[in-house]
Amino acid sequence: MSELACCEPLSLDVRETALSLMVPVVASPSVIDNGGIAREATVANDCKALQDRVDQLRSELGDRRAECVRESSDINELKACLAAADDELRRAEQALNQCLTTERLLQTSGKITFLLVQNVGAGFGPGDDFIDVEAVIQLDTEPGKAFGFTLRKDDNQVAHAAMLEVLRDAFNAGTPVTIDFDIRPNKQNGSIVRVFRSGS
């Protein structure tokens, strides 16, 4: 195998310019919790591969930038090399952000341990996990989680009234229900879109 032709090393001026082009690596705001610490084990399983890729690119970015400085023959080539490394990390962070903020339709079953019906606009949950709903349930199979839907005069009014009736009957009878719900990754509260009795 023939050796690759090696370019002339960058001049001191170009190396100093390279240092000015290297923006410090910081965690994307979309993947930082309220304390400013990047999430670790709390990332949803289906986002884990994307999180691992972001972590890998962040850990390698310093070496890749140093390689750009070492291998580039002029300032334009250096800029292109640095931009490519930064762009790959940025695209990986965008993909992770989309995964972390996209609601998913999931299904679960269980017996209702908590049933709440309240005034319009009262909502449920803390600020970062708030659901704008009037009917709320909790299930014995999903400790710490809550699921709800609205009871308003809109296109879903009839369907939601029927859902509440099904849930109330199941709660009074102590029988399980199955719900389909939308929920964001790493959140505990979701919005119910479908309810049915799953038998005793």
N, C-alpha and C positions, 0 to 999 in steps of 0.2 A: 504494500500500500504506500503510495507516495505521500510525502509530508505536505501539509498545507503551507502555502507561502505565507510567511509572517509579515505583517505590516510593520511599519515603523512605529515605535511607541509615541504616544501623545506628548506634546510639549507641555511644559509646566503651566503655561497660560490656559491651554485647553483643559488640563486636568482641574485647574481652579474653576473653570467654567462648568465643568462636569459636576463639581461639588455643589455649585449654586443651583443646578438643575434637579438635584436629588431632593424631592420633597419628602419630609419625614413620613413614615408609615404610621397611620392612625386607624383605629377600628372605625368602620363605617357607623354613623349615628344610628342607622336602622338596626344594627346588631349589637347595640350597647344597652344595658339595662339602666334603671334609674340611678344606680350608684356609680355609673361610668365604667363598669367592669364588663368586659366582653362575656357573653353567655358561653357556658361550657356544656354541662350535662343536661341543661334544660331544653336544648334544641330538639324539636320534634324529630322522631325517627326518620320520617320521609324527607327531612331537610338535612340530615346528618352528613350525607355524602357531599352536599354543597358546602356545609360548614367546614368539613375536613379539607376540601379543596381550597377554600379561602384561607384557612389556617396554614396550609402548606405553602401557598403563594406568598403569604406574609412572611413566613419564616425564611423563604428563599430569596426574597426581594433584594436584600442587602447584597447577597452573593451575585445575583444577576446584574445589579447595578455596577458592582465592582468589575465584573466580567466585561460589561459594556465599555468601561473606562480603559480596561486593559487591551481590548481587541479592536476598538474603533480607530480608524486612521485619520478622521477629521471630525470637526464639530457637528456637521450635518449627520454623519453616520452615527455619532454618539447620541445626538438628540433622538434620532429614529429608534435606536436600540433602547434607550431609557423609556421612551414613550410606549414602545411595544410591551415592555415589562409592566409598566404601570397600568396600561390599558387592560392587560389580561387579568390583573387583580381587580380592577374596577368592574369589569364585566362579571367576574365571579361573585363579587359583592352584590351586584344588582340582581343576579339570579337568586342568591340566598335571600335577599330582601323580599323579592317577590314570593318566594316559598314561605317565608315567615309571616307574611301579611295576607296571604290568600286564604279565604275561608274554604273549608272542606265539608262536604256532605257525608256525615257518618251516621251509623245506626247503633242503638243500644237498647237493651231490655232490662226491666227490673220492676220491683214493687215501689210504689210511690211512698216516700217517707215524709214528704213536705209538699203542701199545696197552698199557694198564695194567690189571691186575686185582689188587685189594688186599683187605685185611681190612675187615670191616664196621665202619663208623664212621670210617674213615680220611679219607674225603672228598677234595676236590681244590679248590685255588684259595685266594686270600687271603680274609681275613675279610669284605670287602665284596662279594666275588664267589665265595663258597664254594658248592659243590654237594655235597650229601650223597649220594655215590655210591661204588660199588665198582669199576665198569668205566668206563674213560676212554679216549677216542680223540682224536686230532688229525688233521686232513685237510690235504693239500697246497694245497687251494683256500681254506682259511680260516686263514692264518697268525696265530698268537697266540691262537687260540680253542681251547677244549676242550669236549667233549661227553661226557656219561656217563649211567649208569643204575645202579640198585641190583641186587644179587644176594642177595636175602634171602628168607626163607620167608614169603611173603605172596601176595596174589592175583596178582601179576605174576611170580612165580618162574619158571613154565614159559615164559612169553613172553620174559622177559629172558634165560633160558638159551639159548633159540633165537636171540635177537638176538646174543648173544656168539658163538655158533657161526658165524653168518653173517659177523660182523666178523672173526673169527679166520681163516676161510677166505679172505676177501678180502685180509686183510693178508698171509697166506702166499703167495697167488697174485699179489699186486701189482695187483689189479683194483679198479676204483672201486666205491663204494657210495653209496647215497642214504639220507639220514636226515631224518626230521621231528623237530624239537626245539622245546622251549619255552625262551624266554630273555627276561630283562628288558631293557628299553632301556638302552643304554650299558654293557652287561656283555659279558664275553668268554666266559663259561662257561654252557652250557645243558644241559638234561636231555632225553635222547633218548626219544622215545615210539614211534618206528617205524623199522625198518631194512629195506632190500632191496637186492639186487645190481642194479647198473645196467649190467652188461655190461662187456666188455673194451674 
